[in-house]
Structures are given as C-alpha cells and as structure tokens.
C-alpha cells in the first residue's frame, strides 16, 4: 500500500477556523487602537489648551488657537513696534507651537454651532482673564462619524469625551 500524504478535510477546516479567529481579533484590535489614538489627540488638545490658558494669565496676553487640515498652533496677539498694528504672531515653543495631526485624522471645529474653516487663522481666543471662545472640536476618521470631542466653555473649562451623535 502506498503512503498517501495530504490533509484531511477536518484538518483544513480547523486551520481555516483558526485563521478566521486571528483575523477577527486583529481587526478589532486595529479599530480599538485607532479609537485610542483619537482619544489621545483629544486629551492632548485639552492639556495644551489648559496650558495656553495659564500662559495667557501669566503673560498677560491674548492667545489664539488656529487649525489647518493637518496641524494646530497657538498664536499671541501683539502690537508690532514698528507699524503699531495689532497682529497674531505664531508661538514657537514646543508646548504651544506647531502640533501635527495624523494624516488619517480629521478635526472639525465648531463655534456657535457653525463649522469653522481650518485656514490657519486663530478662531478660538483665550483672554488673560481665562475667558475662552466656546467651541466643540470633533475628532475622527475622514468621512466617518467623529469618535471623540473636546468641549470648551466660555468660563475657560475644557473637557473631552467620547462623541455621541444626537
């Protein structure tokens, strides 16, 4: 009798089942990691805005927060000594300077219910008295419902939480 080599149907089904389970777990893990990234960006924004509020009180100065599609940055409102005109000057220190946003992440800023263009101009204003332009910043994947949000109130309170569509 010849020695036949090969796999039985049962062995092949077991291997396919194991591969399916591993692929399912990998998919859930990747999705969870992406959502964790949005949460991390939200918490970073909260901490950075709180730091900017403290900076505005200590200087004292008026600060502004601006967004582009791939970054956010703080500005300080100053009077140019030569021209005597008021202008926004970009802050360059590590904590309040330019912060990059990952490519696959979309940030939408809403002020008074209206979506604000991400044109690099300061839209969220922080005063030396700790007042703040009320806002909602939505964070998520392009073309999908946002996953996380940062909420700023006029009294300077800034919080973050998972976004729930209403």
Residue pairs with C-beta under 8 A, 6 or more apart in sequence:
34 104
34 141
35 147
35 148
37 102
37 105
38 105
38 139
38 140
38 141
38 147
38 148
39 147
39 148
39 160
39 162
41 101
41 102
41 105
41 107
41 139
41 148
42 137
42 139
42 148
42 149
42 150
42 160
43 160
44 99
45 72
45 137
45 139
45 150
45 160
46 150
46 158
46 159
46 160
48 74
48 95
48 96
48 99
49 65
49 124
49 126
49 132
49 150
49 152
49 158
50 158
51 95
51 96
52 63
52 65
52 74
52 96
52 126
53 126
53 130
53 132
53 156
53 158
55 61
55 63
55 96
56 62
56 63
56 126
56 127
56 128
56 130
57 128
57 129
57 130
59 76
59 128
60 128
61 76
61 77
61 78
61 128
62 76
62 77
62 125
62 126
62 127
62 128
63 74
63 75
63 76
63 77
63 91
63 96
63 122
63 125
63 126
64 74
64 75
64 76
64 77
64 88
64 122
64 123
64 124
64 125
64 126
65 72
65 73
65 74
65 75
65 122
65 123
65 124
65 126
66 72
66 73
66 74
66 75
66 88
66 119
66 120
66 121
66 122
66 123
67 107
67 109
67 116
67 118
67 120
67 123
68 118
68 119
68 120
69 101
69 106
69 118
70 100
70 101
70 103
71 98
71 99
71 100
71 101
72 98
72 99
72 101
72 107
73 90
73 91
73 96
73 97
73 98
73 99
73 120
74 90
74 91
74 96
74 97
75 88
75 89
75 90
75 91
75 122
76 88
76 89
76 91
77 86
77 87
77 88
77 89
78 86
78 87
78 88
78 89
79 85
79 86
79 87
80 86
80 87
88 121
88 122
90 97
90 98
91 97
101 107
104 141
104 142
105 139
105 140
105 141
105 142
106 139
106 140
106 141
106 142
106 146
107 118
107 137
107 138
107 139
108 115
108 137
108 138
108 146
109 115
109 116
109 118
109 123
109 124
109 135
109 136
109 137
109 138
110 116
110 135
110 136
110 137
110 138
111 123
111 124
111 133
111 134
111 135
112 134
116 123
123 133
123 135
124 132
124 133
124 135
124 152
125 132
125 133
126 132
126 133
126 156
130 155
130 156
131 154
131 155
131 156
132 152
132 153
132 154
132 155
132 156
132 158
133 152
133 154
134 152
134 153
134 154
135 150
135 151
135 152
136 149
136 150
136 151
136 152
137 149
137 150
137 151
137 152
138 146
138 148
138 149
138 163
139 146
139 147
139 148
139 149
139 150
139 163
140 146
140 147
140 148
140 163
141 147
145 163
145 165
146 163
147 162
147 163
148 160
148 161
148 162
148 163
149 160
149 161
149 162
149 163
150 158
150 159
150 160
151 158
151 159
151 160
151 161
152 158
